[in-house]
Amino acid sequence: MGVPESRVAFIQQFIKSKKINGFLVTNIKNIRYLTGFTGSSGFALITGNKRLFFTDFRYKEQAGAEVSGFEVELEKGKRICTLRKFMKKLAIRSLCFEKSASYEFYENIEKLHVRLIPQKDFIENMRKTKDTEEIECIKKAVQRAERAFIKIKPKIQAGIKEKEIALRLEVQLKKEGCTRVPFDIIVASGKNASIPHARPTEKRIRKGDFVIIDWGGEADGYYSDMTRTLLVKDRAISKKIKIYEAVNKARKKAIASVKEGINTQDIDRIARNTIKSAGYGEFFGHGTGHGIGLNVHEPPGISWVKSEVVCSGMVFTIEPGIYIPELGGVRIEDMVLVKNTKAELLTSLSRELEII
Amino acid sequence: MGVPESRVAFIQQFIKSKKINGFLVTNIKNIRYLTGFTGSSGFALITGNKRLFFTDFRYKEQAGAEVSGFEVELEKGKRICTLRKFMKKLAIRSLCFEKSASYEFYENIEKLHVRLIPQKDFIENMRKTKDTEEIECIKKAVQRAERAFIKIKPKIQAGIKEKEIALRLEVQLKKEGCTRVPFDIIVASGKNASIPHARPTEKRIRKGDFVIIDWGGEADGYYSDMTRTLLVKDRAISKKIKIYEAVNKARKKAIASVKEGINTQDIDRIARNTIKSAGYGEFFGHGTGHGIGLNVHEPPGISWVKSEVVCSGMVFTIEPGIYIPELGGVRIEDMVLVKNTKAELLTSLSRELEII
C-alpha cells in the first residue's frame, strides 16, 4: 500500500506553524504510517523541508524497496549518536517527540540540549480516522478472518480440544493470506469462557458449553478483530440463551447508537445499561470496544474511562460480554466504520445464537 | 513454573538499603518474572513489606490462579488513579520506576509529588543470569524448535514456496507444545537470503539457492531462537560453499571464546574478524548475538555497540552471517549457556553444510 504524501506534509505544516525545527518519530506503527516501512526497527526525523528515515543494516534492502519520500540513512551504532549527528547537520534546536517513547529515550534526547516538545498521540490521532485505502485493507482483513472461520467452523463440535480449534483457525488465516495473526486466538469453552482473555487449553468442548472464539485477520498491516460465541446443545440451556440474548441486545443497541458526534462514553453506557437492565451488570467488567487499524488496540477506546467524540472514518469494535464464574460467558464482537449519520458494519458473520 | 520468592525479596532489600519506599514495575515481562502473571496487562507495586499486583477485570481469574506472594487488586479506571490511591494508603514518598516505561507514564507519576528514582534495567539485569528452572524452560523451548524443524525438513526442497515452509514449521512448533512462536519465522531463499530480516514470500526454492531458516520455540514463556542455512544443489556452488564455511568458522570461534569474564565486544570482534579475514567483512552488518529468555532479544547484546562482562548463567545466541546482494546469504545461529570456563551449546542440530 502506498503512503499518501499528505501525512508527512501535515506534520511539516504543524511544525512550521509552531516554529519547531523537527519531529522525531520512533513508534514503529507511526513510522509505517508515515514512511511505508514494515520492518521492526528504525526512526524518522522530519523537518520543515527534510524527511529522513533511519534503519540498520538488517533492513537496508527492505527500506530501499518500501520507503518513498524519505531519504534513507543507516544507523550504525547507538541511536542517540546517529541522532546527534543529524540534529547538528540539520541545525535542529527544537524538537517534537512522541510521549509513547520510553523515559530512557527521553533522558537521552534531553542531553542533546534542544528544546523538547513532547506530543501525546499526535500521529495516533491522525491514524484514528481511516482513509479509503486503509478501509479497503481493513475490509480485506475482515474478509480473510471471516472466510477462515467459515472454513473451520464445521470442526467446532463436542469432543474437539480448544487448542485444536485455535490452531486450525490460525493455519486457515494464513492460508487466506494473513502474514500474521494480530493476537493469540482465544478459544474458551465451558467455565473457561468466564475468563474474558482466556487462552486455549487442552480442554475438549462438551455438551452445554458456551464456546467463545475471538480472532482476527490481517491485510497489508491492517488488522481485524471479531468474536463469536456458540452454544453446544444440551438439555437445560434456557438460562444460557437468556445470557446470550442480553449480550446481543447490548451489541445491537450500541451499534445503533454509533454516529458522528456521539461520545464514546455514551456508546459504552448504552451497552452497559442494557446488560445491567437484564440483571448481569456485575458480569460485564471490560470496555465496550476499541479502535483498530495498524494496531489491534488503538484510539479511540469505547469505555467509561475516557470521553472522545466519534468522527466519520473511525473504525472500532463493539464487543459487550457477560462472564459468570463457573458457568461460562458470552462475547459478541463486531467491527464498525463510522459514516456520518450511522455505523457501517464491517463484520458480516451472523450474530444469532447458533446451537451446535 | 513457580516464581522464586528471592526475586522480589532482592528488590525489597534494594529499596530498604537505599531508603526508598517503593518500586513500581510496569514492564509486562518483568511482571511475569516477579509475580508469575502471564496476562498482558497489569502492574506491581513493591514496598519494604508489601507486594501488590494490579490487573483489570479481564484477568481477574487468571491472576488469582497464577500470582502468588502478591496481594491481587483490580484496576477499574485510569492506572494513575489506582496508583495515587495506593501510594497514599502505603505512605510512599519515594519510588523507583523502570526507565523502559513511557515518557507519558513518567509525566503522570511525576504529578504524584513523590521523589522518583528511575532505574535502568534493574530487573532486566536480574533476568540476565538464568536459574536452573529457567534454563530447563529454555532447553525445552530449544527441543521443541529442533523437533519441529526435523519433522518439516524433508519438505525443504526445490519447488516449495518459502511461505509454505514457514507455515508448516509454525504449525509443527505449535504441535510440539509451543503456545506461540517468539517471532515471525524467516524463510529466505536465493537472493531473498541477502536480506537478514526477510519475510517469507511466494517465491519457490530453486537450484543453487541458499535457504535461510530462522525460527524459535517456546516453553512456559521462555524462548529459543536458531538459524540454519541449507544449500540447494546445483553445478557451480564452490563460491557459496566458501561463504558458508566462513560463517561457520566465525560461529565456531565465537562460541569457543565464550566463558565467564570475557567481554561481549570481544566475542563480537572474534566473529567479525574471522569473517573479515575471509574477505567478507562488509557483508556482516549486524551484531553477533543477543540474550534470550522471556524476550527473544534481551540483554546482554553481543555486538560492537556495548561492552558487558559475561557471567555464568547467561544465555545468548551466536549468529554471524554474510549477506551478498543478488547472490544470497548465510546465517548460522546457535544458543549458548555460559558455565564458568566455557559455553554449553543448547542447540544440537548439525551446523555442517547440508546440500539438499
Interface residues (C-beta under 8 A of the other chain):
Chain A: G39 S40 D56 F57 R58 Y59 K60 E61 Q62 G77 K78 F97 E98 K99 S100 A101 S102 Y103 E104 F105 Y106 E107 P118 K120 L167 E170 V171 K174 K175 T179 R180 D184 S194 I195 P196 H197 A198 R199 G285 H286 W304 V305 P325
Chain B: G39 S40 D56 F57 R58 Y59 K60 E61 Q62 G77 K78 F97 E98 K99 S100 A101 S102 Y103 E104 F105 Y106 E107 P118 K120 L167 E170 V171 K174 K175 T179 R180 D184 S194 I195 P196 H197 A198 R199 G285 H286 W304 V305 P325
